Amino acid sequence: MKKILLALSAMALGTTVAGAADLPPQTYTKAPVAPAPVFSWTGFYIGANIGGAWAHNNWTDTVLLTNFNNGNNGAFIAGGQIGGNYQIGSFVIGGEADVDWVSSHTGTGVVIPNGSTVALTDNSRWVSTVAARFGYAFEQFLFYGKAGGGWVGSNGFNVTNLTTGNTFGCTTLTGFTSCSNTAGGWLVGAGAEWAFAPHWSLKFEYDYLGLGNRTFTVPATAPFLVGDTFTSNNRNFQMFKVGVNYLWNWGYNRY
């Protein structure tokens, strides 16, 4: 009887092994891995900036026949900007508007034949620009150019005799022609921006603002240089800015 039980057990075991051998091999499928998020520059932003500016302005006149060159006077600037971008692939397009306060420039003076020193001042007090931006993005880094227009406001054209102390200008004397304190022109620039956090970016930017010429004719009510016509040429305003932006709809939001 014992031998019969052992034989039956062996037969059952053999049948089980044979059946297992006929089964297809098992395969294991890994769970899908979510793709890494991709940074997008699409959205709106607002920010602040500080930097330096250089104004170039050559003044000539018809009485003294002198070149009052106050080129490349430096000043501190500070202000803010607002804008938006739209990213298509790696290309980014958008627009930006900004306004900056400008610290006072120094005037320039010349010595005229009678020994007096005449100085001109036409100090820029603020600058504002509106421009289109276009660039190429490498994830959180954006390299861009910009083109548009801008305006520079001054505190008025003034002529001062530093020897006698007599002074006159657009804000103190009536009768001036073309005495607007705001001048406009065309703008080009370039910069780089780094999104160091999902909603924050740091930018470095250079802008060149070419301005139109201005002409002032001294009226008969002036204490000196009556009838003299001052004309500016080769006017430009250059800026280098460092800015910080707060970004809406930015960050790792495209998959």
C-alpha positions as a Markdown table, in Angstrom:
| # | Residue | x | y | z |
|---|---|---|---|---|
| 1 | Met | 0.0 | 0.0 | 0.0 |
| 2 | Lys | 2.8 | 2.4 | 0.8 |
| 3 | Lys | 4.4 | 1.7 | -2.5 |
| 4 | Ile | 1.2 | 2.5 | -4.3 |
| 5 | Leu | 0.8 | 5.9 | -2.5 |
| 6 | Leu | 4.4 | 6.9 | -3.4 |
| 7 | Ala | 3.8 | 6.0 | -7.0 |
| 8 | Leu | 0.6 | 8.1 | -7.1 |
| 9 | Ser | 2.5 | 11.1 | -5.5 |
| 10 | Ala | 5.2 | 10.9 | -8.1 |
| 11 | Met | 2.8 | 10.8 | -10.9 |
| 12 | Ala | 0.9 | 13.9 | -9.6 |
| 13 | Leu | 4.2 | 15.8 | -9.2 |
| 14 | Gly | 5.3 | 15.0 | -12.7 |
| 15 | Thr | 1.9 | 16.2 | -14.1 |
| 16 | Thr | 2.2 | 19.5 | -12.2 |
| 17 | Val | 5.8 | 20.2 | -13.5 |
| 18 | Ala | 4.8 | 19.3 | -17.0 |
| 19 | Gly | 1.8 | 21.7 | -16.9 |
| 20 | Ala | 4.0 | 24.5 | -15.6 |
| 21 | Ala | 6.5 | 24.0 | -18.4 |
| 22 | Asp | 3.7 | 24.5 | -20.9 |
| 23 | Leu | 2.7 | 27.9 | -19.5 |
| 24 | Pro | 4.0 | 31.1 | -21.4 |
| 25 | Pro | 6.8 | 33.1 | -19.7 |
| 26 | Gln | 5.5 | 36.0 | -17.5 |
| 27 | Thr | 6.3 | 39.6 | -18.4 |
| 28 | Tyr | 6.5 | 42.6 | -16.1 |
| 29 | Thr | 5.5 | 46.2 | -17.3 |
| 30 | Lys | 6.9 | 49.2 | -15.5 |
| 31 | Ala | 4.6 | 52.0 | -14.6 |
| 32 | Pro | 4.8 | 55.0 | -17.0 |
| 33 | Val | 7.1 | 57.9 | -15.9 |
| 34 | Ala | 5.6 | 61.4 | -16.2 |
| 35 | Pro | 7.7 | 63.6 | -18.5 |
| 36 | Ala | 9.8 | 66.3 | -16.9 |
| 37 | Pro | 8.0 | 69.7 | -16.8 |
| 38 | Val | 9.2 | 72.3 | -19.3 |
| 39 | Phe | 9.6 | 76.0 | -18.3 |
| 40 | Ser | 7.5 | 78.5 | -20.2 |
| 41 | Trp | 8.0 | 82.3 | -20.6 |
| 42 | Thr | 4.4 | 82.8 | -21.6 |
| 43 | Gly | 2.6 | 85.3 | -19.3 |
| 44 | Phe | 2.6 | 88.9 | -17.9 |
| 45 | Tyr | 5.1 | 90.5 | -15.6 |
| 46 | Ile | 5.8 | 93.7 | -13.6 |
| 47 | Gly | 9.1 | 94.8 | -12.0 |
| 48 | Ala | 11.6 | 97.4 | -11.0 |
| 49 | Asn | 15.0 | 98.4 | -12.3 |
| 50 | Ile | 18.1 | 100.6 | -11.5 |
| 51 | Gly | 21.1 | 101.5 | -13.6 |
| 52 | Gly | 23.0 | 104.3 | -15.4 |
| 53 | Ala | 22.3 | 106.6 | -18.3 |
| 54 | Trp | 24.4 | 108.7 | -20.6 |
| 55 | Ala | 23.0 | 111.6 | -22.6 |
| 56 | His | 24.8 | 113.0 | -25.7 |
| 57 | Asn | 23.8 | 116.4 | -26.9 |
| 58 | Asn | 25.7 | 118.9 | -29.1 |
| 59 | Trp | 24.4 | 122.4 | -28.9 |
| 60 | Thr | 25.5 | 125.1 | -31.4 |
| 61 | Asp | 24.3 | 128.8 | -31.7 |
| 62 | Thr | 24.2 | 131.5 | -34.3 |
| 63 | Val | 25.6 | 134.4 | -32.2 |
| 64 | Leu | 28.6 | 133.0 | -30.3 |
| 65 | Leu | 29.2 | 130.4 | -33.0 |
| 66 | Thr | 30.2 | 128.0 | -30.3 |
| 67 | Asn | 29.8 | 124.2 | -29.8 |
| 68 | Phe | 28.3 | 123.6 | -26.4 |
| 69 | Asn | 29.1 | 119.9 | -26.2 |
| 70 | Asn | 27.6 | 118.2 | -23.1 |
| 71 | Gly | 28.1 | 114.7 | -24.5 |
| 72 | Asn | 28.1 | 111.6 | -22.5 |
| 73 | Asn | 27.0 | 113.1 | -19.2 |
| 74 | Gly | 26.2 | 110.2 | -16.8 |
| 75 | Ala | 23.3 | 109.9 | -14.4 |
| 76 | Phe | 21.6 | 107.4 | -12.1 |
| 77 | Ile | 18.2 | 106.0 | -13.2 |
| 78 | Ala | 15.6 | 104.0 | -11.4 |
| 79 | Gly | 12.0 | 103.0 | -12.3 |
| 80 | Gly | 9.8 | 100.1 | -13.3 |
| 81 | Gln | 8.5 | 98.1 | -16.2 |
| 82 | Ile | 5.4 | 96.1 | -17.2 |
| 83 | Gly | 5.0 | 93.7 | -20.1 |
| 84 | Gly | 4.1 | 90.3 | -21.4 |
| 85 | Asn | 5.6 | 87.4 | -23.4 |
| 86 | Tyr | 4.3 | 84.5 | -25.5 |
| 87 | Gln | 6.5 | 81.5 | -26.2 |
| 88 | Ile | 6.3 | 79.4 | -29.4 |
| 89 | Gly | 8.8 | 76.6 | -29.2 |
| 90 | Ser | 12.0 | 78.2 | -28.2 |
| 91 | Phe | 11.0 | 81.6 | -29.6 |
| 92 | Val | 9.6 | 84.3 | -27.4 |
| 93 | Ile | 7.7 | 87.4 | -28.5 |
| 94 | Gly | 6.1 | 90.2 | -26.5 |
| 95 | Gly | 6.1 | 93.8 | -25.5 |
| 96 | Glu | 7.2 | 96.1 | -22.7 |
| 97 | Ala | 6.7 | 99.6 | -21.4 |
| 98 | Asp | 8.8 | 101.3 | -18.8 |
| 99 | Val | 9.4 | 104.6 | -17.1 |
| 100 | Asp | 12.5 | 105.8 | -15.2 |
| 101 | Trp | 13.5 | 108.8 | -13.1 |
| 102 | Val | 16.8 | 110.3 | -14.1 |
| 103 | Ser | 19.2 | 112.1 | -11.7 |
| 104 | Ser | 20.3 | 115.6 | -12.7 |
| 105 | His | 23.0 | 116.1 | -15.4 |
| 106 | Thr | 25.6 | 118.8 | -15.2 |
| 107 | Gly | 25.5 | 121.7 | -17.7 |
| 108 | Thr | 28.3 | 122.8 | -19.9 |
| 109 | Gly | 29.8 | 126.3 | -20.3 |
| 110 | Val | 32.1 | 128.2 | -22.7 |
| 111 | Val | 34.0 | 131.5 | -22.3 |
| 112 | Ile | 32.9 | 134.2 | -24.8 |
| 113 | Pro | 35.1 | 137.0 | -26.0 |
| 114 | Asn | 34.1 | 139.5 | -23.3 |
| 115 | Gly | 35.4 | 137.2 | -20.6 |
| 116 | Ser | 32.1 | 135.9 | -19.4 |
| 117 | Thr | 31.3 | 132.2 | -19.1 |
| 118 | Val | 28.0 | 131.1 | -20.6 |
| 119 | Ala | 26.5 | 127.7 | -19.5 |
| 120 | Leu | 23.7 | 125.7 | -21.0 |
| 121 | Thr | 21.6 | 123.2 | -19.1 |
| 122 | Asp | 18.9 | 120.9 | -20.5 |
| 123 | Asn | 18.8 | 118.3 | -17.8 |
| 124 | Ser | 16.9 | 115.0 | -18.4 |
| 125 | Arg | 14.5 | 114.2 | -15.6 |
| 126 | Trp | 12.7 | 111.1 | -16.8 |
| 127 | Val | 12.7 | 108.6 | -19.7 |
| 128 | Ser | 9.9 | 106.3 | -20.9 |
| 129 | Thr | 10.0 | 103.7 | -23.6 |
| 130 | Val | 7.5 | 101.3 | -25.3 |
| 131 | Ala | 9.0 | 98.5 | -27.4 |
| 132 | Ala | 8.4 | 95.0 | -28.9 |
| 133 | Arg | 10.6 | 92.2 | -27.5 |
| 134 | Phe | 11.7 | 89.1 | -29.4 |
| 135 | Gly | 14.1 | 86.5 | -28.2 |
| 136 | Tyr | 15.2 | 82.9 | -27.9 |
| 137 | Ala | 14.8 | 80.8 | -24.7 |
| 138 | Phe | 17.0 | 78.1 | -23.2 |
| 139 | Glu | 14.6 | 76.9 | -20.5 |
| 140 | Gln | 15.0 | 79.5 | -17.7 |
| 141 | Phe | 17.4 | 81.7 | -19.8 |
| 142 | Leu | 16.1 | 84.2 | -22.3 |
| 143 | Phe | 18.2 | 86.3 | -24.7 |
| 144 | Tyr | 16.2 | 89.1 | -26.4 |
| 145 | Gly | 16.3 | 92.2 | -28.5 |
| 146 | Lys | 13.8 | 95.0 | -28.5 |
| 147 | Ala | 12.7 | 97.8 | -30.8 |
| 148 | Gly | 10.3 | 100.7 | -30.4 |
| 149 | Gly | 10.2 | 104.3 | -29.3 |
| 150 | Gly | 10.8 | 106.5 | -26.3 |
| 151 | Trp | 10.5 | 109.9 | -24.8 |
| 152 | Val | 12.8 | 112.0 | -22.6 |
| 153 | Gly | 11.5 | 114.8 | -20.4 |
| 154 | Ser | 13.7 | 117.6 | -19.1 |
| 155 | Asn | 13.4 | 120.4 | -16.6 |
| 156 | Gly | 13.7 | 123.0 | -19.3 |
| 157 | Phe | 16.3 | 124.6 | -21.5 |
| 158 | Asn | 18.3 | 127.3 | -19.6 |
| 159 | Val | 21.1 | 129.7 | -20.5 |
| 160 | Thr | 23.2 | 131.2 | -17.6 |
| 161 | Asn | 25.9 | 133.9 | -17.6 |
| 162 | Leu | 28.1 | 132.5 | -14.8 |
| 163 | Thr | 30.0 | 135.8 | -14.5 |
| 164 | Thr | 27.0 | 138.1 | -14.0 |
| 165 | Gly | 24.5 | 135.6 | -12.7 |
| 166 | Asn | 21.9 | 136.4 | -15.3 |
| 167 | Thr | 19.9 | 133.5 | -16.4 |
| 168 | Phe | 16.9 | 132.7 | -18.6 |
| 169 | Gly | 15.1 | 129.7 | -20.0 |
| 170 | Cys | 11.9 | 128.1 | -21.1 |
| 171 | Thr | 10.5 | 127.9 | -17.6 |
| 172 | Thr | 11.3 | 131.5 | -16.6 |
| 173 | Leu | 11.0 | 133.5 | -19.8 |
| 174 | Thr | 8.1 | 133.8 | -22.3 |
| 175 | Gly | 8.5 | 134.1 | -26.0 |
| 176 | Phe | 10.7 | 131.0 | -26.7 |
| 177 | Thr | 10.0 | 129.1 | -29.8 |
| 178 | Ser | 9.8 | 125.2 | -29.8 |
| 179 | Cys | 10.2 | 125.1 | -26.1 |
| 180 | Ser | 8.8 | 121.7 | -25.4 |
| 181 | Asn | 10.4 | 119.9 | -22.5 |
| 182 | Thr | 9.7 | 116.4 | -24.0 |
| 183 | Ala | 11.6 | 114.9 | -26.9 |
| 184 | Gly | 10.8 | 111.6 | -28.6 |
| 185 | Gly | 12.7 | 109.2 | -30.8 |
| 186 | Trp | 13.4 | 105.6 | -31.8 |
| 187 | Leu | 14.7 | 102.8 | -29.5 |
| 188 | Val | 16.8 | 99.6 | -29.9 |
| 189 | Gly | 18.1 | 97.4 | -27.2 |
| 190 | Ala | 19.2 | 94.0 | -26.1 |
| 191 | Gly | 19.3 | 92.0 | -22.9 |
| 192 | Ala | 19.3 | 88.7 | -21.1 |
| 193 | Glu | 16.9 | 87.4 | -18.5 |
| 194 | Trp | 17.2 | 84.5 | -16.0 |
| 195 | Ala | 14.1 | 83.0 | -14.2 |
| 196 | Phe | 15.8 | 82.0 | -11.0 |
| 197 | Ala | 12.5 | 81.0 | -9.4 |
| 198 | Pro | 9.0 | 80.0 | -10.7 |
| 199 | His | 7.7 | 83.5 | -10.4 |
| 200 | Trp | 10.8 | 85.7 | -10.4 |
| 201 | Ser | 13.4 | 86.7 | -13.0 |
| 202 | Leu | 16.6 | 88.9 | -13.1 |
| 203 | Lys | 17.4 | 90.8 | -16.2 |
| 204 | Phe | 20.3 | 92.8 | -17.7 |
| 205 | Glu | 19.6 | 95.3 | -20.5 |
| 206 | Tyr | 21.2 | 97.9 | -22.7 |
| 207 | Asp | 19.0 | 100.5 | -24.6 |
| 208 | Tyr | 19.9 | 103.2 | -27.2 |
| 209 | Leu | 17.3 | 105.9 | -27.7 |
| 210 | Gly | 18.0 | 108.2 | -30.7 |
| 211 | Leu | 16.3 | 111.6 | -30.3 |
| 212 | Gly | 15.4 | 114.3 | -32.7 |
| 213 | Asn | 17.0 | 117.7 | -32.9 |
| 214 | Arg | 15.7 | 120.7 | -30.9 |
| 215 | Thr | 15.9 | 124.5 | -31.7 |
| 216 | Phe | 15.4 | 127.4 | -29.3 |
| 217 | Thr | 15.5 | 131.1 | -30.4 |
| 218 | Val | 16.2 | 133.6 | -27.6 |
| 219 | Pro | 13.3 | 136.1 | -27.4 |
| 220 | Ala | 13.6 | 139.9 | -27.1 |
| 221 | Thr | 12.8 | 139.8 | -23.5 |
| 222 | Ala | 16.0 | 138.0 | -22.6 |
| 223 | Pro | 18.7 | 139.9 | -20.6 |
| 224 | Phe | 21.4 | 138.8 | -23.1 |
| 225 | Leu | 22.0 | 136.9 | -26.4 |
| 226 | Val | 18.7 | 138.3 | -27.9 |
| 227 | Gly | 17.9 | 136.6 | -31.2 |
| 228 | Asp | 20.5 | 133.8 | -30.7 |
| 229 | Thr | 19.3 | 130.4 | -32.0 |
| 230 | Phe | 20.5 | 127.3 | -30.2 |
| 231 | Thr | 20.2 | 124.0 | -32.1 |
| 232 | Ser | 20.9 | 120.5 | -30.8 |
| 233 | Asn | 22.1 | 117.7 | -32.9 |
| 234 | Asn | 23.4 | 114.1 | -32.6 |
| 235 | Arg | 21.1 | 113.6 | -29.6 |
| 236 | Asn | 20.9 | 110.2 | -27.9 |
| 237 | Phe | 20.2 | 108.7 | -24.6 |
| 238 | Gln | 21.8 | 105.4 | -23.6 |
| 239 | Met | 20.9 | 103.2 | -20.7 |
| 240 | Phe | 22.1 | 100.1 | -18.9 |
| 241 | Lys | 19.7 | 98.5 | -16.5 |
| 242 | Val | 19.5 | 95.7 | -13.9 |
| 243 | Gly | 16.0 | 94.7 | -13.1 |
| 244 | Val | 13.8 | 92.2 | -11.3 |
| 245 | Asn | 10.4 | 91.0 | -12.5 |
| 246 | Tyr | 7.5 | 89.2 | -10.9 |
| 247 | Leu | 5.9 | 86.8 | -13.3 |
| 248 | Trp | 2.3 | 85.6 | -13.7 |
| 249 | Asn | 1.5 | 82.3 | -15.5 |
| 250 | Trp | 5.1 | 81.4 | -15.5 |
| 251 | Gly | 7.1 | 78.5 | -14.3 |
| 252 | Tyr | 6.9 | 74.7 | -14.9 |
| 253 | Asn | 3.5 | 74.8 | -16.4 |
| 254 | Arg | 3.8 | 72.9 | -19.8 |
| 255 | Tyr | 4.1 | 69.2 | -20.1 |
